[in-house]
Amino acid sequence: MDCSNNPPKIIVVDKSKAAGPNIFQSIQSAINSVPTNNIQWFNIKIAPGTYS
């Protein structure tokens, strides 16, 4: 699968921000938001903090 022509979708994990379409409170919820059979790269940016 060649995803080089599609820019990655950026997902942010940050406990200090309100949840939104691409902002998540947990790493697992960010991973779960990626569709199973997607053909696009995803870039998950994780803000500093303690995640459990």
Distance bins in CASP14 RR format, pairs under 12 A and 6 or more apart:
PFRMAT RR
TARGET T0000
AUTHOR 0000-0000-0000
RMODE 2
METHOD distances of the structure
MODEL  1
1 37 0 0 0 0 0 1 0 0 0 0 0
1 38 0 0 0 0 1 0 0 0 0 0 0
1 39 1 0 0 1 0 0 0 0 0 0 0
1 40 0 0 0 0 1 0 0 0 0 0 0
1 41 0 0 0 0 0 1 0 0 0 0 0
2 39 0 0 0 0 1 0 0 0 0 0 0
2 40 0 0 0 0 0 1 0 0 0 0 0
2 41 0 0 0 0 0 1 0 0 0 0 0
3 9 0 0 0 0 0 1 0 0 0 0 0
3 38 0 0 0 0 1 0 0 0 0 0 0
3 39 1 0 0 1 0 0 0 0 0 0 0
3 40 1 0 0 1 0 0 0 0 0 0 0
3 41 1 0 1 0 0 0 0 0 0 0 0
3 42 0 0 0 0 1 0 0 0 0 0 0
3 43 0 0 0 0 0 1 0 0 0 0 0
4 39 0 0 0 0 0 1 0 0 0 0 0
4 40 0 0 0 0 0 1 0 0 0 0 0
4 41 0 0 0 0 1 0 0 0 0 0 0
5 39 0 0 0 0 0 1 0 0 0 0 0
5 40 0 0 0 0 0 1 0 0 0 0 0
5 41 0 0 0 0 0 1 0 0 0 0 0
6 38 0 0 0 0 1 0 0 0 0 0 0
6 39 1 0 0 1 0 0 0 0 0 0 0
6 40 1 0 1 0 0 0 0 0 0 0 0
6 41 1 0 0 1 0 0 0 0 0 0 0
6 42 0 0 0 0 0 1 0 0 0 0 0
6 43 0 0 0 0 0 1 0 0 0 0 0
7 40 0 0 0 0 1 0 0 0 0 0 0
7 41 1 0 0 1 0 0 0 0 0 0 0
7 42 0 0 0 0 0 1 0 0 0 0 0
7 43 0 0 0 0 1 0 0 0 0 0 0
8 22 0 0 0 0 0 1 0 0 0 0 0
8 34 0 0 0 0 0 1 0 0 0 0 0
8 38 0 0 0 0 0 1 0 0 0 0 0
8 39 0 0 0 0 0 1 0 0 0 0 0
8 40 1 0 0 1 0 0 0 0 0 0 0
8 41 1 1 0 0 0 0 0 0 0 0 0
8 42 1 0 1 0 0 0 0 0 0 0 0
8 43 1 0 1 0 0 0 0 0 0 0 0
8 44 0 0 0 0 1 0 0 0 0 0 0
8 45 0 0 0 0 0 1 0 0 0 0 0
9 21 0 0 0 0 0 1 0 0 0 0 0
9 22 1 0 0 1 0 0 0 0 0 0 0
9 30 0 0 0 0 0 1 0 0 0 0 0
9 33 0 0 0 0 1 0 0 0 0 0 0
9 34 0 0 0 0 1 0 0 0 0 0 0
9 35 0 0 0 0 0 1 0 0 0 0 0
9 38 0 0 0 0 1 0 0 0 0 0 0
9 39 0 0 0 0 0 1 0 0 0 0 0
9 40 1 0 1 0 0 0 0 0 0 0 0
9 41 1 0 0 1 0 0 0 0 0 0 0
9 42 1 0 1 0 0 0 0 0 0 0 0
9 43 1 0 0 1 0 0 0 0 0 0 0
9 44 0 0 0 0 1 0 0 0 0 0 0
9 45 0 0 0 0 0 1 0 0 0 0 0
10 21 0 0 0 0 0 1 0 0 0 0 0
10 22 1 0 0 1 0 0 0 0 0 0 0
10 23 0 0 0 0 0 1 0 0 0 0 0
10 24 0 0 0 0 0 1 0 0 0 0 0
10 30 0 0 0 0 0 1 0 0 0 0 0
10 33 0 0 0 0 0 1 0 0 0 0 0
10 40 0 0 0 0 0 1 0 0 0 0 0
10 41 0 0 0 0 1 0 0 0 0 0 0
10 42 1 0 0 1 0 0 0 0 0 0 0
10 43 1 0 1 0 0 0 0 0 0 0 0
10 44 0 0 0 0 1 0 0 0 0 0 0
10 45 1 0 0 1 0 0 0 0 0 0 0
10 46 0 0 0 0 0 1 0 0 0 0 0
11 19 0 0 0 0 0 1 0 0 0 0 0
11 20 0 0 0 0 0 1 0 0 0 0 0
11 21 0 0 0 0 1 0 0 0 0 0 0
11 22 1 0 1 0 0 0 0 0 0 0 0
11 23 1 0 0 1 0 0 0 0 0 0 0
11 24 1 0 0 1 0 0 0 0 0 0 0
11 25 0 0 0 0 0 1 0 0 0 0 0
11 26 0 0 0 0 0 1 0 0 0 0 0
11 27 0 0 0 0 1 0 0 0 0 0 0
11 29 0 0 0 0 1 0 0 0 0 0 0
11 30 1 0 1 0 0 0 0 0 0 0 0
11 31 0 0 0 0 1 0 0 0 0 0 0
11 32 0 0 0 0 0 1 0 0 0 0 0
11 33 1 0 0 1 0 0 0 0 0 0 0
11 34 1 0 0 1 0 0 0 0 0 0 0
11 38 0 0 0 0 0 1 0 0 0 0 0
11 40 0 0 0 0 0 1 0 0 0 0 0
11 41 0 0 0 0 0 1 0 0 0 0 0
11 42 1 0 0 1 0 0 0 0 0 0 0
11 43 1 0 0 1 0 0 0 0 0 0 0
11 44 1 0 1 0 0 0 0 0 0 0 0
11 45 1 0 0 1 0 0 0 0 0 0 0
11 46 0 0 0 0 1 0 0 0 0 0 0
11 47 0 0 0 0 0 1 0 0 0 0 0
12 18 0 0 0 0 0 1 0 0 0 0 0
12 19 0 0 0 0 0 1 0 0 0 0 0
12 20 0 0 0 0 1 0 0 0 0 0 0
12 21 0 0 0 0 0 1 0 0 0 0 0
12 22 1 0 0 1 0 0 0 0 0 0 0
12 23 1 0 1 0 0 0 0 0 0 0 0
12 24 1 0 0 1 0 0 0 0 0 0 0
12 25 0 0 0 0 0 1 0 0 0 0 0
12 26 0 0 0 0 0 1 0 0 0 0 0
12 27 0 0 0 0 0 1 0 0 0 0 0
12 29 0 0 0 0 0 1 0 0 0 0 0
12 30 1 0 0 1 0 0 0 0 0 0 0
12 33 0 0 0 0 0 1 0 0 0 0 0
12 42 0 0 0 0 0 1 0 0 0 0 0
12 43 0 0 0 0 1 0 0 0 0 0 0
12 44 1 0 0 1 0 0 0 0 0 0 0
12 45 1 0 1 0 0 0 0 0 0 0 0
12 46 0 0 0 0 1 0 0 0 0 0 0
12 47 1 0 0 1 0 0 0 0 0 0 0
13 19 0 0 0 0 0 1 0 0 0 0 0
13 20 0 0 0 0 0 1 0 0 0 0 0
13 22 0 0 0 0 0 1 0 0 0 0 0
13 23 1 0 0 1 0 0 0 0 0 0 0
13 24 1 0 1 0 0 0 0 0 0 0 0
13 25 1 0 0 1 0 0 0 0 0 0 0
13 26 1 0 0 1 0 0 0 0 0 0 0
13 27 1 0 1 0 0 0 0 0 0 0 0
13 28 0 0 0 0 1 0 0 0 0 0 0
13 29 1 0 0 1 0 0 0 0 0 0 0
13 30 1 0 1 0 0 0 0 0 0 0 0
13 31 0 0 0 0 1 0 0 0 0 0 0
13 32 0 0 0 0 0 1 0 0 0 0 0
13 33 0 0 0 0 0 1 0 0 0 0 0
13 42 0 0 0 0 0 1 0 0 0 0 0
13 43 0 0 0 0 0 1 0 0 0 0 0
13 44 1 0 0 1 0 0 0 0 0 0 0
13 45 1 0 0 1 0 0 0 0 0 0 0
13 46 1 0 1 0 0 0 0 0 0 0 0
13 47 1 0 0 1 0 0 0 0 0 0 0
13 48 0 0 0 0 0 1 0 0 0 0 0
13 49 0 0 0 0 1 0 0 0 0 0 0
13 50 0 0 0 0 0 1 0 0 0 0 0
13 51 1 0 0 1 0 0 0 0 0 0 0
14 20 0 0 0 0 0 1 0 0 0 0 0
14 22 0 0 0 0 0 1 0 0 0 0 0
14 23 1 0 0 1 0 0 0 0 0 0 0
14 24 1 0 0 1 0 0 0 0 0 0 0
14 25 1 0 0 1 0 0 0 0 0 0 0
14 26 0 0 0 0 0 1 0 0 0 0 0
14 27 0 0 0 0 0 1 0 0 0 0 0
14 29 0 0 0 0 0 1 0 0 0 0 0
14 30 0 0 0 0 1 0 0 0 0 0 0
14 44 0 0 0 0 0 1 0 0 0 0 0
14 45 0 0 0 0 1 0 0 0 0 0 0
14 46 1 0 0 1 0 0 0 0 0 0 0
14 47 1 1 0 0 0 0 0 0 0 0 0
14 48 0 0 0 0 1 0 0 0 0 0 0
14 49 0 0 0 0 1 0 0 0 0 0 0
14 51 0 0 0 0 0 1 0 0 0 0 0
15 23 0 0 0 0 0 1 0 0 0 0 0
15 24 0 0 0 0 1 0 0 0 0 0 0
15 25 1 0 1 0 0 0 0 0 0 0 0
15 26 0 0 0 0 1 0 0 0 0 0 0
15 27 0 0 0 0 0 1 0 0 0 0 0
15 29 0 0 0 0 0 1 0 0 0 0 0
15 30 0 0 0 0 0 1 0 0 0 0 0
15 46 0 0 0 0 0 1 0 0 0 0 0
15 47 1 0 0 1 0 0 0 0 0 0 0
15 48 0 0 0 0 1 0 0 0 0 0 0
15 49 1 0 0 1 0 0 0 0 0 0 0
15 50 0 0 0 0 1 0 0 0 0 0 0
15 51 1 0 0 1 0 0 0 0 0 0 0
15 52 0 0 0 0 0 1 0 0 0 0 0
16 23 0 0 0 0 0 1 0 0 0 0 0
16 25 0 0 0 0 1 0 0 0 0 0 0
16 47 1 0 0 1 0 0 0 0 0 0 0
16 48 0 0 0 0 1 0 0 0 0 0 0
16 49 0 0 0 0 1 0 0 0 0 0 0
16 50 0 0 0 0 0 1 0 0 0 0 0
17 23 1 0 1 0 0 0 0 0 0 0 0
17 24 0 0 0 0 1 0 0 0 0 0 0
17 25 0 0 0 0 1 0 0 0 0 0 0
17 45 0 0 0 0 0 1 0 0 0 0 0
17 47 1 0 0 1 0 0 0 0 0 0 0
18 24 0 0 0 0 0 1 0 0 0 0 0
18 25 0 0 0 0 1 0 0 0 0 0 0
19 25 1 0 1 0 0 0 0 0 0 0 0
19 26 0 0 0 0 1 0 0 0 0 0 0
19 29 0 0 0 0 1 0 0 0 0 0 0
19 30 0 0 0 0 0 1 0 0 0 0 0
19 33 0 0 0 0 0 1 0 0 0 0 0
20 29 0 0 0 0 0 1 0 0 0 0 0
20 30 0 0 0 0 0 1 0 0 0 0 0
20 33 0 0 0 0 0 1 0 0 0 0 0
21 30 0 0 0 0 0 1 0 0 0 0 0
21 33 0 0 0 0 1 0 0 0 0 0 0
22 29 0 0 0 0 0 1 0 0 0 0 0
22 30 0 0 0 0 1 0 0 0 0 0 0
22 33 0 0 0 0 1 0 0 0 0 0 0
22 34 0 0 0 0 0 1 0 0 0 0 0
22 42 0 0 0 0 1 0 0 0 0 0 0
22 43 0 0 0 0 0 1 0 0 0 0 0
22 44 0 0 0 0 1 0 0 0 0 0 0
22 45 0 0 0 0 1 0 0 0 0 0 0
23 29 0 0 0 0 0 1 0 0 0 0 0
23 30 0 0 0 0 1 0 0 0 0 0 0
23 33 0 0 0 0 0 1 0 0 0 0 0
23 44 0 0 0 0 0 1 0 0 0 0 0
23 45 0 0 0 0 0 1 0 0 0 0 0
23 46 0 0 0 0 0 1 0 0 0 0 0
23 47 0 0 0 0 1 0 0 0 0 0 0
24 30 1 0 1 0 0 0 0 0 0 0 0
24 31 0 0 0 0 1 0 0 0 0 0 0
24 32 0 0 0 0 1 0 0 0 0 0 0
24 33 1 0 0 1 0 0 0 0 0 0 0
24 34 0 0 0 0 0 1 0 0 0 0 0
24 42 0 0 0 0 0 1 0 0 0 0 0
24 44 0 0 0 0 1 0 0 0 0 0 0
24 45 0 0 0 0 0 1 0 0 0 0 0
24 46 0 0 0 0 1 0 0 0 0 0 0
24 47 0 0 0 0 0 1 0 0 0 0 0
24 51 0 0 0 0 0 1 0 0 0 0 0
25 32 0 0 0 0 0 1 0 0 0 0 0
25 33 0 0 0 0 0 1 0 0 0 0 0
25 46 0 0 0 0 0 1 0 0 0 0 0
25 47 0 0 0 0 0 1 0 0 0 0 0
25 49 0 0 0 0 0 1 0 0 0 0 0
25 51 0 0 0 0 1 0 0 0 0 0 0
25 52 0 0 0 0 0 1 0 0 0 0 0
26 32 0 0 0 0 1 0 0 0 0 0 0
26 33 0 0 0 0 0 1 0 0 0 0 0
26 44 0 0 0 0 0 1 0 0 0 0 0
26 46 0 0 0 0 0 1 0 0 0 0 0
26 47 0 0 0 0 0 1 0 0 0 0 0
26 49 0 0 0 0 0 1 0 0 0 0 0
26 50 0 0 0 0 0 1 0 0 0 0 0
26 51 1 0 0 1 0 0 0 0 0 0 0
26 52 0 0 0 0 1 0 0 0 0 0 0
27 33 0 0 0 0 0 1 0 0 0 0 0
27 34 0 0 0 0 0 1 0 0 0 0 0
27 44 1 0 0 1 0 0 0 0 0 0 0
27 45 0 0 0 0 0 1 0 0 0 0 0
27 46 1 0 0 1 0 0 0 0 0 0 0
27 47 0 0 0 0 0 1 0 0 0 0 0
27 49 0 0 0 0 0 1 0 0 0 0 0
27 50 0 0 0 0 0 1 0 0 0 0 0
27 51 1 0 1 0 0 0 0 0 0 0 0
27 52 0 0 0 0 1 0 0 0 0 0 0
28 34 0 0 0 0 0 1 0 0 0 0 0
28 44 0 0 0 0 0 1 0 0 0 0 0
28 46 0 0 0 0 0 1 0 0 0 0 0
28 51 0 0 0 0 1 0 0 0 0 0 0
28 52 0 0 0 0 0 1 0 0 0 0 0
29 44 0 0 0 0 0 1 0 0 0 0 0
29 46 0 0 0 0 0 1 0 0 0 0 0
29 51 0 0 0 0 0 1 0 0 0 0 0
30 42 0 0 0 0 1 0 0 0 0 0 0
30 43 0 0 0 0 0 1 0 0 0 0 0
30 44 1 0 1 0 0 0 0 0 0 0 0
30 45 0 0 0 0 1 0 0 0 0 0 0
30 46 0 0 0 0 1 0 0 0 0 0 0
30 47 0 0 0 0 0 1 0 0 0 0 0
30 51 0 0 0 0 0 1 0 0 0 0 0
31 42 0 0 0 0 1 0 0 0 0 0 0
31 44 1 0 0 1 0 0 0 0 0 0 0
31 46 0 0 0 0 0 1 0 0 0 0 0
31 51 0 0 0 0 0 1 0 0 0 0 0
32 42 0 0 0 0 0 1 0 0 0 0 0
32 44 0 0 0 0 0 1 0 0 0 0 0
33 42 0 0 0 0 1 0 0 0 0 0 0
33 44 0 0 0 0 1 0 0 0 0 0 0
34 40 0 0 0 0 1 0 0 0 0 0 0
34 41 0 0 0 0 0 1 0 0 0 0 0
34 42 1 0 1 0 0 0 0 0 0 0 0
34 43 0 0 0 0 0 1 0 0 0 0 0
34 44 0 0 0 0 1 0 0 0 0 0 0
35 42 0 0 0 0 1 0 0 0 0 0 0
44 51 0 0 0 0 0 1 0 0 0 0 0
END
